[in-house]
Structure formats: structure tokens, C-alpha cells
Amino acid sequence: MGKRKSRAKPPPKKRMDKLDTVFSCPFCNHGTSVECRIDMKNLIGEAICGICQESFSTSITALTEAIDIYSEWIDECERVNTLEEEAA
């Protein structure tokens, strides 16, 4: 004899929200002006401001998202600023 099937429903699947691909520029502070592009063929990620034309490019992996490129740009800006403050 077989077991009876339970009536309990499986828990609903969690949906992942989409991550942002447009950010504010750290130089001109214009909101939604930085666009991140990912070139998987050449493994290069690039963040470009449409207003002040500042740009940042970095090497990427298969798991890299646009937010990762922007975060690296912000981290690099902070690192350069702290080096300039220490030198002064």
C-alpha cells in the first residue's frame, strides 16, 4: 500500500529583484547619469557618466554585475582621495 499525499503546498519561490544599472556620478553628483556596460567577450566592465564624460573601466569575471563595477569605481575614488590627503 502506498502513502497518502499530503495537502501541504510547497513554499512559494523567492524572486530576486533586478539590480540597478544606472547610478549617480561621484564627480558631478548628477543622479542616474552613470551607465555601466559589461563586455563579456573582452572581460571589461566600463562605467561612463553621460553628463561630465568621466569614465572608469576594470576587468571583470562571469559573475560581475553593473553594481560591482560602480562599487569598484567608488572605492577607487576614495582610495585616491585618501592618498592625496596623506601626501598633503
Z-matrix of the N, CA and C atoms (Angstrom, degrees):
N
C 1 1.440
C 2 1.524 1 109.86
N 3 1.328 2 115.23 1 143.23
C 4 1.453 3 120.04 2 -179.19
C 5 1.508 4 112.58 3 -91.71
N 6 1.309 5 115.13 4 164.45
C 7 1.467 6 120.88 5 178.71
C 8 1.525 7 109.32 6 -78.58
N 9 1.296 8 115.13 7 154.37
C 10 1.454 9 120.10 8 174.87
C 11 1.531 10 108.74 9 -79.80
N 12 1.326 11 116.14 10 143.76
C 13 1.467 12 120.43 11 178.06
C 14 1.521 13 109.85 12 -77.55
N 15 1.308 14 115.51 13 139.43
C 16 1.466 15 118.84 14 178.00
C 17 1.517 16 109.23 15 -79.97
N 18 1.297 17 115.31 16 153.78
C 19 1.460 18 120.54 17 -178.91
C 20 1.536 19 111.78 18 -91.49
N 21 1.295 20 117.49 19 -0.47
C 22 1.466 21 120.71 20 -177.87
C 23 1.530 22 109.42 21 -68.33
N 24 1.312 23 115.49 22 131.08
C 25 1.459 24 120.67 23 178.25
C 26 1.523 25 109.35 24 -84.37
N 27 1.327 26 116.60 25 146.57
C 28 1.464 27 118.15 26 176.52
C 29 1.529 28 109.60 27 -68.04
N 30 1.336 29 117.54 28 152.14
C 31 1.469 30 119.49 29 -179.92
C 32 1.529 31 110.24 30 -64.19
N 33 1.344 32 117.59 31 147.13
C 34 1.462 33 119.90 32 -179.79
C 35 1.528 34 111.41 33 -65.89
N 36 1.318 35 115.40 34 148.43
C 37 1.462 36 120.42 35 179.26
C 38 1.522 37 109.49 36 -72.64
N 39 1.340 38 115.95 37 139.91
C 40 1.458 39 120.89 38 178.69
C 41 1.518 40 108.82 39 -83.74
N 42 1.306 41 115.52 40 132.08
C 43 1.455 42 119.93 41 177.70
C 44 1.523 43 109.72 42 -94.88
N 45 1.307 44 115.44 43 136.80
C 46 1.461 45 120.45 44 176.52
C 47 1.528 46 108.64 45 -86.07
N 48 1.319 47 116.29 46 130.67
C 49 1.455 48 120.30 47 176.10
C 50 1.521 49 109.31 48 -72.98
N 51 1.326 50 115.36 49 147.67
C 52 1.456 51 120.36 50 178.22
C 53 1.520 52 109.66 51 -69.56
N 54 1.332 53 116.29 52 139.29
C 55 1.455 54 121.17 53 177.15
C 56 1.521 55 109.73 54 -82.02
N 57 1.333 56 115.50 55 153.98
C 58 1.463 57 120.26 56 179.29
C 59 1.521 58 111.01 57 -66.58
N 60 1.337 59 116.02 58 149.97
C 61 1.460 60 121.65 59 174.28
C 62 1.524 61 110.78 60 -120.78
N 63 1.336 62 117.59 61 -5.80
C 64 1.460 63 122.59 62 -179.80
C 65 1.524 64 107.53 63 -124.31
N 66 1.351 65 115.93 64 134.04
C 67 1.460 66 120.79 65 -172.86
C 68 1.523 67 110.62 66 -135.34
N 69 1.339 68 116.50 67 174.97
C 70 1.467 69 121.06 68 176.71
C 71 1.527 70 109.36 69 -89.47
N 72 1.314 71 115.53 70 147.79
C 73 1.462 72 122.10 71 -176.16
C 74 1.529 73 110.45 72 -80.44
N 75 1.348 74 118.10 73 133.24
C 76 1.463 75 119.67 74 178.20
C 77 1.529 76 113.31 75 -74.45
N 78 1.329 77 118.54 76 -13.01
C 79 1.460 78 121.32 77 -178.09
C 80 1.529 79 112.24 78 -97.11
N 81 1.334 80 117.34 79 -48.82
C 82 1.462 81 119.47 80 -177.79
C 83 1.529 82 112.96 81 -101.87
N 84 1.343 83 118.14 82 -2.68
C 85 1.464 84 124.58 83 178.26
C 86 1.526 85 113.58 84 55.77
N 87 1.316 86 117.31 85 25.25
C 88 1.453 87 120.94 86 177.32
C 89 1.529 88 108.53 87 -85.56
N 90 1.325 89 116.82 88 123.70
C 91 1.461 90 120.92 89 -177.93
C 92 1.519 91 111.77 90 -69.46
N 93 1.280 92 117.44 91 144.29
C 94 1.467 93 126.46 92 177.51
C 95 1.529 94 113.81 93 55.67
N 96 1.312 95 117.51 94 35.63
C 97 1.459 96 119.67 95 179.57
C 98 1.525 97 112.75 96 -106.94
N 99 1.315 98 118.53 97 -15.62
C 100 1.460 99 121.86 98 -179.05
C 101 1.525 100 109.01 99 -93.95
N 102 1.319 101 114.88 100 123.68
C 103 1.456 102 121.29 101 178.45
C 104 1.524 103 108.26 102 -112.96
N 105 1.310 104 116.63 103 134.08
C 106 1.457 105 121.41 104 179.71
C 107 1.515 106 109.64 105 -103.61
N 108 1.320 107 115.53 106 131.85
C 109 1.461 108 122.07 107 177.54
C 110 1.513 109 109.14 108 -118.27
N 111 1.317 110 115.92 109 140.10
C 112 1.450 111 121.60 110 179.88
C 113 1.519 112 108.79 111 -120.56
N 114 1.327 113 115.69 112 120.21
C 115 1.467 114 122.14 113 177.89
C 116 1.522 115 107.89 114 -106.27
N 117 1.327 116 116.39 115 96.21
C 118 1.464 117 120.67 116 -176.65
C 119 1.532 118 111.64 117 -71.72
N 120 1.334 119 117.40 118 -23.86
C 121 1.464 120 120.03 119 -179.83
C 122 1.525 121 111.04 120 -66.64
N 123 1.330 122 116.51 121 -43.10
C 124 1.463 123 121.90 122 -179.05
C 125 1.530 124 112.76 123 -101.64
N 126 1.343 125 117.34 124 -0.43
C 127 1.472 126 123.78 125 -179.00
C 128 1.531 127 112.39 126 55.68
N 129 1.337 128 114.75 127 48.72
C 130 1.462 129 121.51 128 178.81
C 131 1.524 130 108.74 129 -126.64
N 132 1.325 131 115.82 130 132.19
C 133 1.455 132 122.05 131 173.45
C 134 1.513 133 109.12 132 -110.92
N 135 1.331 134 116.66 133 138.86
C 136 1.461 135 120.44 134 -175.00
C 137 1.521 136 109.65 135 -136.07
N 138 1.321 137 116.27 136 134.91
C 139 1.459 138 123.27 137 175.28
C 140 1.527 139 107.54 138 -117.45
N 141 1.338 140 116.38 139 124.79
C 142 1.465 141 121.65 140 -175.63
C 143 1.524 142 109.36 141 -130.19
N 144 1.335 143 115.89 142 132.51
C 145 1.460 144 121.44 143 174.81
C 146 1.524 145 108.49 144 -86.55
N 147 1.319 146 117.02 145 128.85
C 148 1.460 147 121.47 146 -179.90
C 149 1.513 148 113.27 147 -77.66
N 150 1.317 149 118.31 148 -15.26
C 151 1.461 150 121.74 149 -177.47
C 152 1.529 151 111.21 150 -93.55
N 153 1.340 152 116.98 151 -58.27
C 154 1.472 153 120.07 152 -175.18
C 155 1.534 154 112.54 153 -98.76
N 156 1.312 155 118.63 154 0.10
C 157 1.468 156 124.93 155 176.09
C 158 1.529 157 114.01 156 63.46
N 159 1.319 158 117.95 157 18.78
C 160 1.466 159 120.59 158 172.93
C 161 1.521 160 108.14 159 -71.55
N 162 1.333 161 116.14 160 146.77
C 163 1.455 162 118.67 161 -179.05
C 164 1.518 163 110.38 162 -143.47
N 165 1.328 164 114.47 163 161.11
C 166 1.450 165 122.64 164 178.85
C 167 1.519 166 106.74 165 -147.51
N 168 1.320 167 116.13 166 134.73
C 169 1.458 168 119.09 167 176.99
C 170 1.526 169 109.23 168 -132.12
N 171 1.317 170 115.88 169 149.13
C 172 1.449 171 122.02 170 -177.02
C 173 1.524 172 109.31 171 -150.45
N 174 1.318 173 115.37 172 162.10
C 175 1.459 174 119.30 173 176.03
C 176 1.532 175 108.34 174 -80.90
N 177 1.329 176 116.12 175 148.11
C 178 1.454 177 121.14 176 -175.34
C 179 1.523 178 110.73 177 -128.64
N 180 1.315 179 115.19 178 171.36
C 181 1.458 180 122.41 179 173.56
C 182 1.524 181 108.07 180 -119.16
N 183 1.310 182 116.41 181 -178.65
C 184 1.461 183 120.62 182 -179.48
C 185 1.526 184 112.23 183 -67.84
N 186 1.322 185 117.86 184 -20.98
C 187 1.463 186 121.75 185 -177.58
C 188 1.518 187 113.63 186 -94.88
N 189 1.320 188 118.60 187 -2.29
C 190 1.457 189 122.70 188 -175.79
C 191 1.527 190 111.11 189 -70.64
N 192 1.331 191 115.22 190 136.16
C 193 1.463 192 122.60 191 175.57
C 194 1.523 193 108.80 192 -114.43
N 195 1.339 194 116.69 193 172.24
C 196 1.461 195 121.79 194 -178.19
C 197 1.535 196 111.44 195 -61.96
N 198 1.303 197 117.05 196 -37.27
C 199 1.472 198 120.56 197 -179.95
C 200 1.525 199 110.69 198 -64.27
N 201 1.327 200 117.68 199 -31.22
C 202 1.464 201 120.91 200 178.58
C 203 1.530 202 110.88 201 -66.81
N 204 1.312 203 116.97 202 -40.81
C 205 1.465 204 121.24 203 179.11
C 206 1.524 205 110.12 204 -64.87
N 207 1.327 206 116.22 205 -45.64
C 208 1.467 207 120.72 206 179.59
C 209 1.527 208 110.58 207 -63.16
N 210 1.324 209 117.34 208 -41.04
C 211 1.467 210 121.06 209 179.53
C 212 1.521 211 111.49 210 -63.68
N 213 1.323 212 117.09 211 -39.86
C 214 1.468 213 120.13 212 176.79
C 215 1.518 214 110.90 213 -63.69
N 216 1.340 215 117.45 214 -37.80
C 217 1.463 216 121.60 215 178.91
C 218 1.529 217 109.88 216 -64.06
N 219 1.316 218 117.32 217 -45.10
C 220 1.462 219 121.30 218 179.43
C 221 1.527 220 110.24 219 -63.55
N 222 1.328 221 116.64 220 -43.13
C 223 1.470 222 120.47 221 178.69
C 224 1.523 223 111.48 222 -62.24
N 225 1.325 224 117.05 223 -40.21
C 226 1.467 225 120.94 224 178.98
C 227 1.532 226 110.91 225 -66.53
N 228 1.334 227 117.35 226 -39.09
C 229 1.464 228 120.84 227 177.16
C 230 1.531 229 110.59 228 -62.44
N 231 1.320 230 116.73 229 -43.51
C 232 1.461 231 120.12 230 179.06
C 233 1.519 232 111.26 231 -65.77
N 234 1.340 233 117.41 232 -39.00
C 235 1.458 234 120.48 233 179.23
C 236 1.524 235 111.24 234 -64.04
N 237 1.321 236 117.43 235 -42.52
C 238 1.470 237 121.20 236 179.08
C 239 1.520 238 110.44 237 -65.50
N 240 1.319 239 117.53 238 -40.16
C 241 1.461 240 121.31 239 -179.60
C 242 1.526 241 111.32 240 -65.14
N 243 1.323 242 118.20 241 -39.07
C 244 1.456 243 119.66 242 179.46
C 245 1.531 244 111.23 243 -71.38
N 246 1.338 245 117.31 244 -32.86
C 247 1.463 246 119.68 245 176.16
C 248 1.524 247 111.17 246 -66.39
N 249 1.333 248 117.02 247 -38.42
C 250 1.463 249 120.70 248 179.33
C 251 1.524 250 110.84 249 -68.31
N 252 1.330 251 117.28 250 -37.17
C 253 1.464 252 120.76 251 179.30
C 254 1.524 253 110.94 252 -67.77
N 255 1.330 254 117.57 253 -38.17
C 256 1.466 255 121.11 254 179.48
C 257 1.524 256 111.17 255 -69.22
N 258 1.324 257 117.44 256 -33.62
C 259 1.459 258 121.02 257 -178.90
C 260 1.543 259 111.38 258 -73.52
N 261 1.316 260 116.33 259 -26.70
C 262 1.478 261 119.80 260 -176.38
C 263 1.497 262 112.31 261 -80.67
